[in-house]
Amino acid sequence: MNLNNSRKILKRVIPFVKFRNVFFLITLAYILAGGILLSTIGLNLGIDFQSGSRVEVSADEPLTEEQVRSDFEEVEGNLEPDDITLGGDNNTIASARFIGELSQEEIAAVQTYFEEEYGSVPNTGTVSPQVGQELAQNAFISVLIASLGLIIYITIRFQFLYGVASIIALLHDAFFIIGFFSLLQVEVNVPFIAAVLTIVGYSINDTIVTFDRIRENMPPAEEIESFEDLAEVVDVSLNQTLTRSINTVLTVVFAAAALFIFGGEGIRSFSLALLVGLVAGTYSSIFLAAQLWVIWNWKKIKRDREKAPAEEEPEP
């Protein structure tokens, strides 16, 4: 696409690049707020990431948190769950979490008590500190490997600046989800990590589609005379992919919302992370990755032009 055609189209599009500083300020404000939350409140780590035990109780009648807590107090040893969540049809399933491992005697007492009271043996699970630490490390390594693989792929297919902008957008999306979970103190568990990796894949797909359109619309470098010329190309490209991005994210949001509402307690953190990450991924593709690229690419164009005359000068 040449610049004359893009200027004709530009009269009917949203000038995203014009408001890039506003987008950067919003992103910076959130990063600062998220950093404060993580350094003060922190994350509500589930037993997947720390030593602890979980007991899942099933009943024929609806349960209440007070009833379940009272039942555990009746168990030999007077157990006190650190957290109780209800799920299933009409809250017939209760999941009690204990920070610290229950002993074999305590687990046996719990199973005996609830089998007598509710007619079914509760499911119990225990995670040692070593296993929790390994899970956390593996989750971090998974995200790191995925990010490195993506930046290599994008650099080969497009160029290095595309890859760097994409990875910054991915880090933004992951941090957005983590900060949101820190704010609401939603439990962070293995399904949460799966959701973050899912969002990484979704976000990079949306970013690649946007960058691919920018590459298609880019005129020869000699036709780019100013930053505004480059901004015009990016604005036109973003507007051309805007409808596709919105329709795609809405489709997936509806599915994630259905999982969050009807999927049960076991995948609630997964579906919530998906919902938050989908919004963050769409935002970062349009308002962060593309805006960073247009600034960096213009600096690169200027450097190349300043370097060219110096290389052409004959040696004395």
C-alpha positions as CSV (number, residue, x, y, z in Angstrom):
1,M,0.0,0.0,0.0
2,N,1.4,3.4,-0.9
3,L,1.1,6.5,1.3
4,N,-1.4,8.2,-0.9
5,N,-3.9,5.4,-0.6
6,S,-3.3,5.1,3.2
7,R,-4.0,8.9,3.6
8,K,-7.4,8.4,1.8
9,I,-8.3,5.6,4.1
10,L,-6.9,7.4,7.2
11,K,-9.7,9.9,7.1
12,R,-12.1,7.2,8.2
13,V,-10.0,5.4,10.8
14,I,-9.2,5.8,14.5
15,P,-5.8,7.5,15.0
16,F,-4.4,5.1,17.6
17,V,-0.8,6.2,17.3
18,K,-1.8,9.8,18.1
19,F,-2.7,8.7,21.6
20,R,0.3,6.4,22.2
21,N,1.5,8.4,25.2
22,V,-1.9,7.9,26.9
23,F,-1.7,4.2,26.4
24,F,1.9,4.1,27.7
25,L,0.8,6.1,30.9
26,I,-2.1,3.7,31.5
27,T,0.2,0.7,31.1
28,L,2.9,2.2,33.4
29,A,0.3,3.1,36.0
30,Y,-1.0,-0.5,36.1
31,I,2.6,-1.9,36.3
32,L,3.3,0.3,39.2
33,A,0.1,-0.6,40.9
34,G,0.7,-4.3,40.3
35,G,4.2,-4.1,41.6
36,I,2.9,-2.5,44.8
37,L,0.3,-5.2,45.2
38,L,2.7,-8.0,44.7
39,S,5.3,-6.5,47.1
40,T,2.7,-5.9,49.8
41,I,-0.3,-8.3,49.5
42,G,1.4,-10.9,47.3
43,L,-0.3,-13.8,45.7
44,N,-2.7,-16.3,47.3
45,L,-0.7,-19.4,46.5
46,G,-2.6,-22.6,46.6
47,I,-1.2,-25.9,48.0
48,D,0.1,-26.6,44.5
49,F,2.9,-24.1,45.3
50,Q,3.4,-24.5,49.0
51,S,3.2,-27.2,51.6
52,G,-0.4,-28.1,52.4
53,S,-3.3,-30.5,52.2
54,R,-6.7,-30.3,50.5
55,V,-9.8,-32.3,51.6
56,E,-12.8,-32.5,49.2
57,V,-16.0,-33.5,50.9
58,S,-19.1,-34.6,49.0
59,A,-22.7,-34.7,50.4
60,D,-26.2,-35.4,49.2
61,E,-27.5,-32.1,50.6
62,P,-26.2,-28.5,50.1
63,L,-23.3,-27.6,52.4
64,T,-22.4,-24.3,54.0
65,E,-19.0,-23.0,55.0
66,E,-20.0,-22.9,58.7
67,Q,-21.3,-26.4,58.6
68,V,-18.1,-27.8,57.0
69,R,-15.9,-25.8,59.4
70,S,-17.9,-27.2,62.3
71,D,-17.5,-30.7,61.0
72,F,-13.7,-30.4,60.9
73,E,-13.8,-29.1,64.5
74,E,-15.6,-32.4,65.5
75,V,-12.8,-34.5,63.9
76,E,-10.3,-35.9,66.3
77,G,-7.6,-33.3,66.7
78,N,-9.9,-30.3,66.2
79,L,-8.8,-29.4,62.7
80,E,-9.2,-25.8,61.4
81,P,-9.2,-25.3,57.6
82,D,-7.4,-22.2,56.3
83,D,-9.9,-21.9,53.5
84,I,-13.2,-23.5,52.4
85,T,-14.7,-23.2,49.0
86,L,-18.1,-24.7,47.9
87,G,-18.9,-26.1,44.5
88,G,-20.9,-28.7,42.6
89,D,-24.6,-28.7,42.1
90,N,-26.3,-26.7,44.9
91,N,-23.0,-26.5,46.8
92,T,-22.9,-30.3,47.5
93,I,-19.1,-30.3,47.3
94,A,-16.8,-28.6,49.8
95,S,-13.0,-28.2,49.3
96,A,-11.1,-27.4,52.5
97,R,-7.5,-26.2,52.3
98,F,-4.9,-26.6,55.1
99,I,-1.6,-24.8,55.0
100,G,0.8,-27.4,56.3
101,E,0.6,-31.1,55.7
102,L,-1.9,-33.2,57.5
103,S,-0.5,-36.3,59.2
104,Q,-1.6,-39.8,58.2
105,E,-3.5,-40.1,61.5
106,E,-5.3,-36.8,60.8
107,I,-6.2,-37.9,57.2
108,A,-7.5,-41.2,58.6
109,A,-9.6,-39.4,61.2
110,V,-11.0,-37.1,58.6
111,Q,-11.9,-39.9,56.2
112,T,-13.6,-41.9,59.0
113,Y,-15.6,-39.0,60.3
114,F,-17.0,-37.8,57.0
115,E,-17.7,-41.4,55.8
116,E,-19.9,-41.8,58.9
117,E,-21.5,-38.4,58.6
118,Y,-22.0,-38.2,54.8
119,G,-21.7,-41.7,53.6
120,S,-18.7,-41.1,51.3
121,V,-14.9,-41.0,51.9
122,P,-13.5,-37.5,51.1
123,N,-10.7,-37.1,48.6
124,T,-7.5,-35.9,50.1
125,G,-4.3,-34.5,48.5
126,T,-1.0,-33.4,49.9
127,V,1.8,-31.4,48.4
128,S,5.2,-31.2,50.0
129,P,7.3,-28.0,49.9
130,Q,9.7,-29.6,47.5
131,V,7.0,-30.5,45.0
132,G,5.4,-27.0,45.3
133,Q,8.8,-25.4,44.6
134,E,9.4,-27.6,41.6
135,L,6.0,-26.7,40.2
136,A,6.7,-23.0,40.6
137,Q,10.1,-23.3,38.9
138,N,8.7,-25.4,36.1
139,A,5.9,-22.9,35.5
140,F,8.4,-20.0,35.2
141,I,10.7,-22.1,32.9
142,S,7.7,-22.9,30.7
143,V,6.8,-19.3,30.3
144,L,10.5,-18.4,29.6
145,I,10.9,-21.1,27.0
146,A,7.7,-20.1,25.3
147,S,8.8,-16.5,25.2
148,L,12.2,-17.3,23.8
149,G,10.7,-19.6,21.1
150,L,8.2,-16.9,20.1
151,I,10.8,-14.1,19.8
152,I,13.0,-16.4,17.6
153,Y,10.0,-17.3,15.4
154,I,8.8,-13.7,15.0
155,T,12.3,-12.4,14.3
156,I,12.8,-14.9,11.5
157,R,9.4,-14.3,10.0
158,F,9.3,-10.6,10.5
159,Q,12.2,-8.7,12.0
160,F,13.8,-8.3,15.4
161,L,11.8,-5.2,16.4
162,Y,8.6,-7.1,15.9
163,G,9.8,-9.8,18.2
164,V,10.8,-7.5,21.0
165,A,7.5,-5.6,20.9
166,S,5.6,-8.9,20.9
167,I,7.5,-10.2,24.0
168,I,6.9,-7.0,25.9
169,A,3.2,-7.4,25.1
170,L,3.3,-11.0,26.4
171,L,5.0,-10.0,29.6
172,H,2.4,-7.2,30.0
173,D,-0.4,-9.8,29.6
174,A,1.1,-12.2,32.1
175,F,1.8,-9.4,34.6
176,F,-1.7,-8.1,34.2
177,I,-3.2,-11.4,35.1
178,I,-0.9,-11.8,38.1
179,G,-1.6,-8.3,39.4
180,F,-5.4,-8.9,39.0
181,F,-5.2,-12.2,41.0
182,S,-3.1,-10.4,43.7
183,L,-5.7,-7.6,44.0
184,L,-8.6,-10.1,44.4
185,Q,-6.6,-12.7,46.3
186,V,-7.8,-15.4,44.0
187,E,-6.0,-18.7,44.6
188,V,-3.1,-19.3,42.3
189,N,-2.8,-23.0,41.3
190,V,-1.7,-25.2,38.4
191,P,-4.8,-24.4,36.3
192,F,-3.8,-20.7,36.6
193,I,-0.4,-21.5,35.1
194,A,-2.2,-23.3,32.3
195,A,-4.4,-20.3,31.7
196,V,-1.3,-18.0,31.5
197,L,0.3,-20.2,28.9
198,T,-3.0,-20.3,26.9
199,I,-3.1,-16.5,26.9
200,V,0.5,-16.3,25.8
201,G,-0.5,-18.3,22.7
202,Y,-3.7,-16.3,22.1
203,S,-2.0,-13.0,22.5
204,I,0.9,-13.8,20.2
205,N,-1.5,-14.9,17.5
206,D,-3.4,-11.6,17.7
207,T,-0.1,-9.7,17.7
208,I,1.2,-11.6,14.7
209,V,-2.0,-10.9,12.7
210,T,-1.6,-7.2,13.5
211,F,2.1,-7.1,12.5
212,D,1.4,-9.1,9.4
213,R,-1.1,-6.5,8.2
214,I,1.4,-3.7,9.0
215,R,4.1,-5.5,7.0
216,E,1.7,-5.8,4.0
217,N,0.8,-2.1,4.2
218,M,4.4,-0.9,4.6
219,P,5.7,1.1,1.6
220,P,9.3,1.1,0.6
221,A,11.5,2.8,3.2
222,E,12.3,5.7,0.9
223,E,8.7,6.7,0.9
224,I,8.7,7.1,4.6
225,E,9.6,10.8,5.0
226,S,8.4,11.4,8.6
227,F,7.1,9.8,11.7
228,E,3.6,10.7,10.7
229,D,4.0,8.7,7.5
230,L,4.9,5.6,9.5
231,A,2.1,6.3,12.0
232,E,-0.4,6.5,9.1
233,V,0.5,3.0,8.0
234,V,0.2,1.6,11.5
235,D,-3.2,3.3,12.1
236,V,-4.6,2.0,8.8
237,S,-3.4,-1.5,9.7
238,L,-4.8,-1.5,13.2
239,N,-8.2,-0.3,12.0
240,Q,-8.2,-3.1,9.3
241,T,-7.6,-5.8,12.0
242,L,-9.7,-4.1,14.7
243,T,-13.0,-5.8,13.8
244,R,-11.4,-9.2,13.5
245,S,-9.7,-8.7,16.9
246,I,-12.9,-7.7,18.7
247,N,-15.0,-10.5,17.2
248,T,-12.3,-13.1,18.0
249,V,-11.9,-12.0,21.6
250,L,-15.7,-11.8,22.2
251,T,-16.1,-15.3,20.9
252,V,-13.5,-16.7,23.3
253,V,-14.7,-14.5,26.2
254,F,-18.2,-16.0,25.9
255,A,-16.7,-19.5,26.1
256,A,-14.5,-18.5,29.1
257,A,-17.4,-16.8,30.8
258,A,-19.5,-19.9,30.5
259,L,-16.7,-22.0,32.0
260,F,-16.4,-19.5,34.9
261,I,-20.1,-19.6,35.6
262,F,-20.9,-23.3,35.0
263,G,-17.6,-25.0,35.1
264,G,-17.3,-25.5,38.9
265,E,-14.8,-24.5,41.5
266,G,-12.0,-26.7,40.1
267,I,-11.5,-24.6,37.0
268,R,-12.7,-21.3,38.3
269,S,-9.2,-19.8,38.6
270,F,-8.4,-21.1,35.1
271,S,-11.5,-19.5,33.5
272,L,-11.1,-16.2,35.4
273,A,-7.5,-16.0,34.3
274,L,-8.6,-16.6,30.7
275,L,-11.2,-13.8,30.9
276,V,-8.7,-11.3,32.3
277,G,-5.9,-12.4,29.9
278,L,-8.1,-12.2,26.8
279,V,-8.9,-8.5,27.6
280,A,-5.2,-7.8,28.4
281,G,-4.0,-9.6,25.2
282,T,-6.3,-7.6,22.9
283,Y,-5.2,-4.4,24.6
284,S,-1.5,-5.1,24.4
285,S,-1.7,-6.1,20.7
286,I,-3.3,-2.8,19.7
287,F,-2.3,-0.3,22.3
288,L,1.2,-1.5,23.3
289,A,3.0,-3.7,20.8
290,A,2.1,-1.7,17.7
291,Q,2.8,1.6,19.4
292,L,6.2,0.4,20.6
293,W,7.1,-0.9,17.1
294,V,6.2,2.4,15.4
295,I,8.5,4.4,17.7
296,W,11.4,1.9,17.5
297,N,11.1,1.5,13.8
298,W,11.1,5.2,13.1
299,K,14.3,5.5,15.2
300,K,15.8,2.6,13.1
301,I,14.9,4.3,9.9
302,K,16.5,7.6,11.0
303,R,19.7,5.8,12.1
304,D,19.9,3.9,8.8
305,R,19.6,7.2,6.9
306,E,22.2,9.0,9.0
307,K,24.6,6.1,8.5
308,A,24.1,5.8,4.7
309,P,25.8,9.2,3.8
310,A,28.8,8.4,6.0
311,E,29.3,5.1,4.3
312,E,29.2,6.7,0.9
313,E,31.8,9.3,1.6
314,P,35.1,8.3,-0.2
315,E,38.2,7.8,1.9
316,P,40.8,10.6,1.7
